[in-house]
Amino acid sequence: MNSSVKQIELGSNSGISLKMLACSETDAQDAEELVGTRLDNMQALFKEETDVPLSVLEKHLRAWTRSQQQTEHIQQVLDLSTKARNDFSVLVTVGIGGSDLSARVFHEIANHPYHNLLSKSVRGGAPEVYFTGDTFDPLRINALLDMLKSRDLLHQTLFNVISKSGKTGETLATLMIIQDTLQQEFGEWRKQIIATTGLTDNSLLYQFNQEAPFYGILPVPDGVGGRFSAFSPVGLFSLAMTAGVGENPEDRIHDAVEGVESAYKNFQLPYAHHNNTAYHLALWLDSVEKYYGAGSIVFYNYADNSRLGEWFVQLYTESIQERGSGCNVIAAKGPTSNHSILNGILAGPRDKAVLFVHWEDLGVDLTIPSTKEDSGLDAFEGLSMNNCQTASYRGTETDFTDNDIPNVTLTLPKRDISNLCLLMRTLMDTVAVKGRLQELHLTDGVAKLADELTYHQSAVEGYKKRTEEIAGEMKRE
């Protein structure tokens, strides 16, 4: 890497700002010149999509760009969540991948860290929250059902089974276990099931609901893949269900939509505009891959939240690693990961670039007490933990910058629902741009948007098929 570095500050009045350390000034200029014409054409293509019918975007798997406008789906989420909060004391999300991760992110960041240990009244009427269906390992589902039985909560539990295809092996296997348990205990199982799925006969979940209705059914919209489904009923139902003291499902959905719409408006700005974070970030990611030779992006969320990193791992790698290219993503959190991966970034092979997420206001705060004795912690005494977290981020970012480690920081004013959704939607748009920078929308040089590789996952489909084949062989033995 050229030791001449270039700091790029992108201010923003829309809730998110971007600070970048480019590979070098020369490389940054070269990259901008090389992609300028392509970006003009790319943004024109994106803008064309804002005017086409939703049915066209569904075929191109880009209907997620309109998800904030799908008021009918939002109303269905609000109606069902309001009713279910009164009828149930426990919510279990059953899903895998994108059908699971966005709800986990919302639960970890929007809800009390010890949510399930609080009484329902202290939780503001929200149910306890659990997750399963993302593995064939029986340990967790067995323990979950045992726990619900022992606490006499099984009959008060709502299971939200999420699968767009309605055929996902891990998820449907878990549903079959739940079905059998409920059937044995109560002689009925459908009254405690919500299916969040594609509303077509191709979905087994939809077929089950047609035979005899579940407690409820919600749509996974056409043209919305799992990793882009956070702002559809896939993610929003859980967010609405867990509204706490002083808020209601409508408040939470409003805050989520507000963040998404802010990101959407930013993405419509000219690509060189300082508020169009998605384009700038995508160009930086493309630059560190091509000019620095980064093989991994370290997603360094500087907060005590792990699920956001797991969500980004799926979003980025499943979308961008195609045709033998695209960086891997390593999920990290600060400062926890400073005691593990940081040494490898600074002292190991120079094959990593770092994407920081910095929250200026973590939402709660404590002040570290001052003592009369020499504790060796003079620098921290009397300082808020929020400020200490910021100091840790700045120190880590400075170390990386001084050692010529390419890094970028996304700064958000506060860790809350609106800013979280602003961030997540911006990252989705970033992936959309990065995919087209890699020409994943082209086949033999021709744009074929219906086959755009950014939104497909052929390798995943292959593993599903092989798993079924081997399971069938084991059954016959």
C-alpha atoms as one frame of an Amber mdcrd trajectory, in Angstrom:
protein
   0.000   0.000   0.000   1.223   3.523  -0.808   2.159   5.281   2.415   0.530
   8.474   1.121  -2.969   8.321   2.551  -6.001  10.439   1.942  -8.600  11.202
   4.590 -12.063  11.810   3.169 -14.690  13.388   5.404 -18.294  13.241   4.238
 -20.551  15.314   6.436 -24.273  14.576   6.589 -27.393  16.202   7.953 -29.441
  13.074   7.359 -28.359  11.008  10.337 -25.305   9.178   9.026 -21.792  10.334
   8.189 -18.867   8.622   6.524 -15.137   8.951   7.203 -12.750   7.081   4.928
  -9.054   6.300   4.772  -8.379   5.650   1.096  -5.697   3.254  -0.104  -3.704
   6.195  -1.418  -4.449   9.508  -3.043  -3.306   8.240  -6.432  -5.362   5.060
  -6.238  -8.426   6.976  -5.092  -8.151   9.365  -8.049  -7.588   6.501 -10.482
 -10.584   4.626  -9.119 -12.817   7.688  -9.430 -11.762   8.293 -13.050 -12.188
   4.644 -14.021 -15.691   4.268 -12.652 -17.107   7.743 -13.340 -18.862   6.863
 -16.598 -19.983   3.513 -15.221 -21.500   5.231 -12.185 -23.457   7.633 -14.386
 -24.920   4.680 -16.278 -25.475   2.711 -13.081 -27.358   5.484 -11.322 -29.491
   6.018 -14.404 -30.379   2.325 -14.286 -31.276   2.529 -10.588 -33.399   5.623
 -11.218 -35.283   3.872 -14.024 -36.332   1.259 -11.479 -38.047   3.880  -9.312
 -40.581   4.453 -12.075 -41.284   0.913 -13.235 -44.206  -1.175 -11.919 -43.553
  -3.200  -8.793 -44.185  -6.378 -10.797 -41.040  -5.634 -12.812 -38.933  -5.241
  -9.670 -40.335  -8.489  -8.325 -38.911 -10.319 -11.334 -35.563  -8.573 -10.810
 -35.554  -9.405  -7.065 -35.343  -5.716  -6.217 -38.803  -5.189  -4.733 -37.066
  -4.570  -1.370 -36.308  -1.058  -2.669 -40.040  -0.352  -2.465 -40.694  -2.143
   0.825 -41.123   1.116   2.722 -44.026   1.955   0.398 -45.944  -1.290   0.949
 -48.478   0.152   3.378 -50.795  -2.845   3.063 -48.145  -5.172   4.490 -47.369
  -2.735   7.292 -51.015  -2.561   8.281 -51.205  -6.362   8.343 -48.193  -6.407
  10.697 -49.779  -3.798  12.979 -53.164  -5.533  13.105 -51.722  -8.969  13.814
 -49.094  -7.808  16.328 -51.633  -5.762  18.292 -53.931  -8.772  18.566 -51.142
 -11.254  19.326 -49.673  -9.110  22.122 -52.968  -9.551  23.950 -53.286 -13.274
  23.244 -49.746 -14.562  23.926 -46.972 -14.203  26.486 -44.146 -15.729  24.427
 -43.005 -15.200  20.832 -40.751 -17.779  19.169 -39.267 -16.895  15.782 -38.563
 -20.001  13.698 -36.298 -19.279  10.736 -32.804 -19.375   9.268 -30.609 -16.859
   7.446 -32.437 -13.701   6.413 -35.672 -15.142   7.794 -34.098 -15.052  11.242
 -31.246 -12.528  11.447 -33.117  -9.229  11.079 -35.490 -10.152  13.925 -32.450
 -11.050  16.038 -30.852  -7.678  15.249 -34.018  -5.802  16.204 -34.384  -7.788
  19.413 -30.787  -7.253  20.484 -30.659  -3.512  19.761 -34.252  -2.327  20.284
 -35.124  -4.366  23.396 -33.847  -4.562  26.971 -30.719  -6.779  27.173 -32.475
  -8.889  29.828 -35.879  -8.663  28.183 -37.035 -12.177  29.070 -36.177 -11.807
  32.751 -38.485  -8.824  33.188 -42.139  -9.225  34.109 -44.623  -8.679  31.292
 -45.818  -5.433  32.884 -42.268  -4.090  33.097 -41.802  -5.133  29.444 -44.790
  -2.961  28.556 -46.933  -5.941  27.569 -44.360  -7.375  25.181 -43.958 -11.174
  25.092 -40.799 -13.065  25.961 -38.686 -13.633  22.835 -36.858 -16.772  21.656
 -35.365 -18.040  18.393 -34.996 -21.475  16.834 -35.240 -23.258  13.485 -31.759
 -22.341  12.232 -30.172 -25.767  12.754 -30.990 -29.474  12.885 -29.151 -29.646
  16.227 -31.945 -30.695  18.641 -30.406 -29.150  21.767 -32.019 -25.727  21.688
 -35.518 -26.628  20.464 -35.710 -29.502  22.949 -34.621 -27.205  25.794 -36.981
 -24.448  24.676 -40.022 -26.723  24.663 -39.035 -28.205  28.028 -38.667 -24.734
  29.510 -42.041 -23.579  28.182 -43.741 -26.696  29.560 -42.103 -26.440  32.971
 -43.184 -22.791  33.301 -46.692 -23.561  32.025 -46.171 -21.184  29.092 -46.480
 -23.540  26.140 -50.168 -22.766  25.627 -49.328 -19.036  25.720 -46.625 -19.276
  23.057 -46.943 -17.996  19.491 -44.585 -19.538  16.915 -43.784 -17.327  13.905
 -42.508 -19.711  11.204 -40.661 -17.752   8.506 -39.746 -19.207   5.133 -40.421
 -17.521   1.802 -40.353 -20.840  -0.049 -42.265 -22.542   2.753 -39.921 -25.485
   2.262 -36.714 -24.580   4.122 -35.458 -27.838   5.646 -34.194 -26.647   9.025
 -37.237 -24.423   9.567 -39.856 -26.969   8.498 -38.203 -29.728  10.553 -38.503
 -27.506  13.628 -42.140 -26.759  12.782 -42.858 -30.494  12.601 -41.387 -30.936
  16.105 -43.492 -28.019  17.370 -46.591 -29.353  15.631 -46.159 -32.779  17.191
 -45.599 -31.282  20.658 -48.627 -28.987  20.505 -50.776 -31.761  19.081 -49.860
 -34.095  21.930 -50.329 -31.441  24.606 -53.489 -29.715  23.378 -54.843 -31.720
  20.442 -54.433 -28.654  18.197 -51.444 -26.751  16.799 -52.530 -24.253  14.137
 -53.951 -21.729  16.624 -50.434 -21.024  17.880 -48.746 -20.631  14.498 -48.103
 -17.640  12.268 -46.708 -18.377   8.822 -44.601 -15.639   7.225 -44.151 -16.932
   3.703 -44.729 -16.479  -0.002 -48.457 -16.431  -0.642 -48.413 -19.004  -3.435
 -49.206 -22.698  -3.767 -45.462 -23.340  -4.073 -45.138 -22.716  -0.324 -45.966
 -25.634   1.962 -46.743 -23.149   4.726 -49.248 -21.404   2.496 -50.780 -24.774
   1.585 -51.110 -25.680   5.294 -52.894 -22.390   5.932 -55.237 -22.995   3.004
 -56.189 -26.406   4.398 -56.971 -24.967   7.822 -56.071 -21.386   8.834 -53.196
 -20.608  11.185 -53.532 -17.936  13.867 -52.235 -15.614  11.174 -50.342 -15.429
   7.917 -48.030 -12.660   6.696 -46.440 -12.191   3.269 -42.817 -12.340   2.259
 -43.209 -10.027  -0.745 -42.299 -11.230  -4.216 -38.909  -9.938  -5.294 -37.616
  -9.681  -1.713 -34.889 -12.170  -0.844 -34.231 -13.173   2.750 -31.183 -10.972
   3.321 -33.126  -7.948   2.030 -36.324  -8.700   3.980 -35.734  -6.812   7.252
 -38.305  -4.126   6.442 -40.968  -6.526   5.261 -43.163  -8.498   7.705 -40.142
 -10.809   8.185 -38.468  -8.272  10.454 -41.196  -5.782  11.273 -43.537  -8.242
  13.000 -41.001  -9.046  15.708 -40.158  -5.351  16.081 -43.835  -4.476  16.532
 -44.535  -7.374  18.905 -41.828  -6.315  21.347 -42.788  -2.656  21.783 -41.974
  -1.754  25.376 -43.037   0.717  28.050 -44.106   4.058  26.650 -44.334   2.837
  23.058 -46.647   0.782  20.893 -46.319  -1.205  17.659 -47.244   1.866  15.598
 -44.410   3.877  17.169 -41.846   1.237  16.336 -42.977   0.764  12.758 -43.031
   4.537  12.293 -39.441   4.828  13.541 -38.313   1.972  11.305 -39.979   3.432
   8.220 -38.532   6.851   9.028 -35.003   5.422   8.984 -35.591   3.439   5.799
 -37.094   6.418   3.978 -34.162   8.615   5.000 -31.740   6.092   3.486 -33.948
   5.809   0.386 -33.889   9.573  -0.151 -30.102   9.660   0.249 -29.764   6.955
  -2.395 -31.734   9.038  -4.890 -29.219  11.896  -4.634 -26.468  12.214  -7.285
 -23.863   9.548  -6.563 -21.175  12.157  -5.800 -23.380  13.954  -3.240 -21.857
  13.846   0.238 -25.083  12.401   1.692 -25.209   9.478  -0.742 -23.311   7.207
   1.630 -24.125   3.988  -0.219 -22.232   5.007  -3.360 -19.215   6.341  -1.486
 -19.005   3.253   0.695 -19.410   0.895  -2.276 -16.605   2.690  -4.116 -14.363
   2.419  -1.068 -15.090  -1.299  -0.742 -14.361  -1.774  -4.442 -11.142   0.233
  -4.098  -9.721  -1.685  -1.133 -10.435  -4.937  -2.929  -8.910  -3.934  -6.272
  -6.060  -1.619  -5.271  -5.151  -2.726  -1.763  -5.834  -6.412  -2.339  -8.068
  -6.844   0.700  -9.472 -10.350   0.999 -11.545  -9.580   4.098 -13.647  -6.700
   5.372 -13.753  -6.534   9.170 -17.193  -5.230  10.148 -16.293  -3.512  13.442
 -19.534  -2.531  15.187 -18.366  -0.417  18.118 -21.097  -1.464  20.559 -22.033
  -4.477  22.662 -24.147  -5.971  19.869 -23.135  -9.047  17.855 -26.188  -9.749
  15.698 -25.714  -6.735  13.416 -22.353  -8.147  12.373 -23.873 -11.570  11.720
 -26.574  -9.926   9.596 -23.974  -8.021   7.549 -21.905 -11.168   7.014 -24.873
 -12.766   5.285 -25.935  -9.624   3.417 -22.502  -8.946   1.967 -20.889 -12.325
   1.381 -23.988 -14.056   0.040 -24.528 -11.156  -2.366 -21.029 -10.142  -3.419
 -18.940 -13.321  -3.460 -19.730 -14.435  -6.998 -17.696 -15.397 -10.066 -14.667
 -16.039  -7.888 -14.410 -12.500  -6.499 -15.591 -10.425  -3.568 -14.272  -9.997
  -0.048 -15.090 -12.156   2.924 -16.597 -10.428   5.977 -15.374 -10.913   9.532
 -17.811  -9.760  12.225 -16.200  -7.943  15.142 -17.365  -5.669  17.944 -15.453
  -3.030  19.820 -13.701  -3.030  22.086 -14.236  -6.772  22.700 -12.529  -7.758
  19.461  -9.547  -5.532  20.270  -8.482  -8.420  22.501  -8.607 -10.925  19.646
  -8.634  -9.848  16.007  -6.940  -6.445  16.406  -3.469  -7.956  16.704  -4.035
  -9.916  13.507  -5.120  -6.766  11.663  -2.057  -4.784  12.729   0.612  -7.482
  12.971  -0.710 -10.173  10.655  -0.974 -10.332   6.870  -2.017  -7.055   5.242
  -5.157  -8.498   3.680  -7.856  -6.803   5.783  -9.785  -3.535   5.557 -11.983
  -2.280   8.391 -15.532  -0.908   8.355 -16.321   0.751  11.690 -19.834   1.520
  12.931 -19.684   4.222  15.591 -22.738   5.258  17.642 -22.268   8.720  19.140
 -25.028   8.154  21.706 -25.541   4.570  22.902 -28.923   5.449  24.383 -28.076
   4.866  28.042 -25.104   5.966  30.099 -23.260   5.577  33.376 -20.463   7.601
  34.923 -17.362   5.868  36.204 -16.937   6.912  39.883 -13.920   8.871  41.030
 -11.903   7.514  43.934  -9.495   9.190  46.333  -7.057   6.337  45.997  -4.717
   5.839  43.069  -6.605   3.229  41.054  -4.483   3.464  37.943  -7.640   4.458
  36.051  -7.338   8.235  36.394  -8.102   8.758  32.707 -11.502   7.101  33.058
 -12.648   8.303  36.498 -15.534  10.753  36.257 -15.995  10.053  32.565 -19.157
   8.543  31.132 -18.967   5.014  29.751 -20.378   6.369  26.474 -17.371   8.663
  26.199 -15.011   5.835  27.140 -16.494   3.751  24.324 -15.912   6.636  21.921
 -12.343   7.030  23.168 -11.773   3.324  22.541 -13.151   3.625  19.003 -11.019
   6.676  18.255  -7.903   5.018  19.628  -8.498   1.904  17.527  -9.236   3.925
  14.387  -6.101   6.014  14.966  -3.953   2.899  15.349  -5.265   1.487  12.088
  -4.837   4.804  10.257  -1.296   5.342  11.550  -0.404   1.831  10.395  -1.930
   2.325   6.924  -4.799  -0.120   7.475  -7.622   0.968   5.142 -10.628   1.854
   7.268 -13.970   3.575   6.962 -16.330   4.759   9.698 -20.097   5.026   9.528
 -21.143   7.358  12.345 -24.728   7.472  13.599 -26.016   9.978  16.139 -27.866
   7.514  18.360 -28.397   3.785  18.779 -32.143   3.595  18.251 -34.616   2.009
  15.845 -34.668   4.832  13.312 -30.888   5.067  13.005 -30.507   1.281  13.001
 -32.890   1.006  10.055 -31.175   3.921   8.326 -27.902   2.010   8.661 -29.274
  -1.352   7.536 -31.011   0.076   4.461 -27.868   2.070   3.561 -25.839  -1.137
   3.727 -28.395  -2.883   1.488 -28.024  -0.082  -1.074 -24.245  -0.297  -0.730
 -24.379  -3.971  -1.635 -26.585  -3.171  -4.640 -24.002  -0.702  -5.952 -21.047
  -2.962  -5.143 -22.650  -5.823  -7.043 -22.991  -3.699 -10.143 -19.421  -2.409
  -9.777 -18.469  -6.085  -9.988 -20.766  -6.366 -13.026 -22.862  -9.056 -11.365
 -25.825  -7.744 -13.354 -24.108  -8.558 -16.660 -23.985 -11.811 -18.589 -21.643
 -11.828 -21.570 -21.547  -8.047 -21.305 -25.331  -7.683 -21.494 -27.463  -6.423
 -18.592 -29.798  -9.207 -17.478 -31.349  -7.825 -14.326 -33.643 -10.786 -13.715
 -30.497 -12.927 -13.367 -28.470 -10.382 -11.363 -26.123 -12.479  -9.247 -26.233
 -10.038  -6.319 -29.675 -11.433  -5.479 -29.135 -15.115  -6.166 -27.495 -17.881
  -4.094 -26.863 -20.891  -6.290 -24.373 -22.419  -3.844 -26.959 -22.351  -1.052
 -29.501 -24.113  -3.225 -26.910 -26.790  -3.981 -26.277 -27.505  -0.307 -30.017
 -27.811   0.315 -30.365 -30.379  -2.449 -27.399 -32.442  -1.284 -28.630 -32.370
   2.324 -32.004 -33.780   1.236 -30.351 -36.461  -0.893 -28.099 -37.645   1.954
 -30.970 -37.527   4.448 -32.995 -39.721   2.101 -30.127 -42.187   1.816 -29.788
 -42.326   5.611 -33.514 -43.005   5.936 -33.318 -45.911   3.491 -30.331 -47.547
   5.214
